[in-house]
Amino acid sequence: MLTVLIRTFIIYISLILVMRLMGKRQLGELEISDLVTTFLISEIASLPITDIAIPLSHALIPIIVLLALEVGISAALSHFPKLKFLFSARPSTLIKDGNICKKALKDSRLSFDELFSQLRQQGFDDIAQIKYAILEQNGNITVIQRDRFKPISADTLNISVKECGLFHIVIEHGCMNSHGLNAT
């Protein structure tokens, strides 16, 4: 039992390090390659935890190889953007000038109900207010509102406003928070 506990701890720490090295992009925006990598890592990591006859190296080496592939592919794609279509989908315009692009909706395998649900969640109840709705590579829908429906802001009224900055935690649980102090 102690062996399983130690092996679990080692795999857990290794996975945390690998995920941190892959960067926030992989954690917040799962594309197809990211999802495949996540599934593979979870499957590889679980084997030596549940079966102590499998050496830890049989999990750690493939996890490191997957890390190297993810980082390498990301670096290659930043230098050769034309290869990006091999690893991820292209954005797709679902609504243009208040009109639904039925072909793009069909190609994306989204129903009207799913689209309208996403629009309602973003606060849109009338597609006439929408200039563009774009299905992004990570599955999110970005909505660009028509200018005449955008909320009034200080900028549109040509009013200058004093910026107030960000709030930072300076004292946390009775102790000085150095990160918050350095951020101010």
C-alpha positions as CSV (number, residue, x, y, z in Angstrom):
1,M,0.0,0.0,0.0
2,L,2.8,2.4,0.8
3,T,4.4,1.6,-2.6
4,V,1.2,2.7,-4.4
5,L,1.0,5.8,-2.3
6,I,4.6,6.8,-3.1
7,R,4.1,6.0,-6.8
8,T,1.0,8.0,-6.9
9,F,2.8,11.0,-5.4
10,I,5.7,10.7,-7.9
11,I,3.3,10.6,-10.9
12,Y,1.2,13.4,-9.5
13,I,4.3,15.7,-9.0
14,S,5.5,14.7,-12.5
15,L,2.2,15.6,-14.1
16,I,2.0,18.9,-12.3
17,L,5.5,19.8,-13.6
18,V,4.6,18.6,-17.1
19,M,1.4,20.6,-17.3
20,R,3.1,23.7,-15.9
21,L,5.9,23.3,-18.6
22,M,3.3,23.0,-21.3
23,G,1.9,26.4,-20.3
24,K,-1.4,28.1,-19.6
25,R,-2.6,27.7,-23.2
26,Q,-3.0,24.0,-22.8
27,L,-4.8,24.3,-19.5
28,G,-7.3,26.9,-20.5
29,E,-8.0,26.2,-24.1
30,L,-8.1,22.6,-25.1
31,E,-7.7,22.1,-28.8
32,I,-7.8,18.7,-30.4
33,S,-4.1,18.0,-30.0
34,D,-4.3,19.2,-26.3
35,L,-7.2,16.9,-25.6
36,V,-5.5,13.9,-27.2
37,T,-2.3,14.7,-25.1
38,T,-4.4,15.0,-21.9
39,F,-6.1,11.6,-22.6
40,L,-2.8,10.0,-23.3
41,I,-1.1,11.4,-20.2
42,S,-4.0,10.3,-18.0
43,E,-3.9,6.8,-19.4
44,I,-0.1,6.5,-19.2
45,A,0.0,7.9,-15.6
46,S,-2.7,5.6,-14.3
47,L,-1.0,2.3,-15.3
48,P,2.0,2.3,-12.9
49,I,-0.2,3.7,-10.1
50,T,-2.6,0.7,-10.2
51,D,-0.1,-2.0,-11.2
52,I,3.1,-1.9,-9.1
53,A,4.7,-4.5,-11.5
54,I,5.0,-1.7,-14.1
55,P,8.1,0.4,-13.5
56,L,7.6,4.2,-13.0
57,S,9.9,4.8,-15.9
58,H,7.3,3.2,-18.2
59,A,5.1,6.2,-17.4
60,L,7.6,9.0,-16.8
61,I,9.4,8.5,-20.1
62,P,6.3,8.6,-22.3
63,I,5.0,11.6,-20.4
64,I,8.3,13.5,-21.0
65,V,8.1,12.5,-24.7
66,L,4.6,13.9,-24.9
67,L,5.8,17.1,-23.2
68,A,8.6,17.4,-25.7
69,L,6.1,16.8,-28.6
70,E,3.7,19.5,-27.3
71,V,6.4,22.1,-26.8
72,G,8.1,21.2,-30.1
73,I,4.9,21.3,-32.1
74,S,4.0,24.7,-30.5
75,A,7.4,26.1,-31.3
76,A,7.2,24.8,-34.9
77,L,3.8,26.2,-35.4
78,S,4.9,29.6,-34.3
79,H,7.7,29.5,-36.9
80,F,5.6,27.8,-39.6
81,P,2.0,29.0,-39.2
82,K,0.8,27.3,-42.4
83,L,1.2,23.9,-40.7
84,K,-1.4,25.0,-38.0
85,F,-4.3,23.5,-40.0
86,L,-2.8,20.0,-39.4
87,F,-3.2,20.4,-35.6
88,S,-6.2,22.7,-35.1
89,A,-9.4,23.9,-36.7
90,R,-9.8,27.3,-38.3
91,P,-12.2,29.9,-36.9
92,S,-15.5,29.7,-38.6
93,T,-17.9,32.7,-39.0
94,L,-21.4,31.5,-37.8
95,I,-23.2,34.9,-38.0
96,K,-22.3,37.7,-40.4
97,D,-24.2,41.1,-40.4
98,G,-27.0,39.6,-38.3
99,N,-27.5,36.6,-40.7
100,I,-26.8,33.0,-39.8
101,C,-24.3,31.3,-42.0
102,K,-26.1,28.0,-42.3
103,K,-23.3,26.2,-44.2
104,A,-20.7,27.2,-41.5
105,L,-23.2,26.1,-38.8
106,K,-23.7,22.7,-40.5
107,D,-19.9,22.3,-41.1
108,S,-19.3,23.0,-37.4
109,R,-22.0,20.5,-36.5
110,L,-23.8,23.0,-34.3
111,S,-27.6,23.2,-34.1
112,F,-29.5,26.5,-34.0
113,D,-30.4,25.7,-30.4
114,E,-26.7,25.3,-29.4
115,L,-25.8,28.6,-31.2
116,F,-28.7,30.5,-29.6
117,S,-27.9,29.1,-26.2
118,Q,-24.3,30.3,-26.5
119,L,-25.5,33.7,-27.6
120,R,-28.0,34.0,-24.7
121,Q,-25.3,33.1,-22.3
122,Q,-23.3,36.1,-23.6
123,G,-26.3,38.4,-23.2
124,F,-27.6,38.5,-26.8
125,D,-31.3,37.9,-27.4
126,D,-31.4,39.3,-31.0
127,I,-29.1,38.3,-33.8
128,A,-29.7,41.6,-35.5
129,Q,-27.4,43.1,-32.8
130,I,-24.5,40.9,-34.0
131,K,-22.0,41.9,-36.6
132,Y,-20.0,38.7,-36.4
133,A,-20.2,35.5,-34.3
134,I,-17.1,33.4,-34.8
135,L,-16.6,29.8,-33.6
136,E,-13.0,29.9,-32.4
137,Q,-10.4,27.1,-32.5
138,N,-11.0,26.2,-28.8
139,G,-14.8,25.9,-29.2
140,N,-15.7,29.2,-27.8
141,I,-18.0,31.6,-29.7
142,T,-16.7,35.2,-30.0
143,V,-19.5,37.8,-30.6
144,I,-18.7,41.2,-32.1
145,Q,-21.6,43.5,-31.6
146,R,-22.8,46.0,-34.2
147,D,-21.6,49.5,-33.3
148,R,-25.0,51.0,-32.9
149,F,-25.9,48.4,-30.2
150,K,-22.7,48.7,-28.2
151,P,-23.0,50.1,-24.7
152,I,-22.2,53.7,-24.2
153,S,-18.8,54.3,-22.7
154,A,-16.7,57.2,-21.6
155,D,-14.7,56.9,-24.8
156,T,-17.8,57.2,-27.0
157,L,-18.9,60.3,-25.1
158,N,-15.3,61.8,-25.2
159,I,-15.1,62.0,-21.4
160,S,-11.8,61.5,-19.7
161,V,-11.9,59.1,-16.8
162,K,-9.3,58.5,-14.1
163,E,-8.0,54.9,-14.2
164,C,-8.1,53.2,-10.8
165,G,-5.8,50.3,-11.5
166,L,-6.0,46.8,-10.1
167,F,-6.6,45.6,-6.5
168,H,-3.9,43.4,-4.9
169,I,-3.9,41.4,-1.7
170,V,-1.3,43.0,0.6
171,I,-2.1,41.2,3.8
172,E,-3.4,37.7,3.7
173,H,-4.3,35.7,6.8
174,G,-2.4,38.2,9.0
175,C,0.8,37.9,6.9
176,M,2.4,40.2,4.3
177,N,1.8,39.0,0.8
178,S,5.1,39.8,-1.1
179,H,3.5,39.1,-4.5
180,G,0.8,41.7,-3.8
181,L,3.3,44.2,-2.5
182,N,5.5,43.8,-5.6
183,A,2.6,44.1,-8.0
184,T,1.6,47.6,-6.7
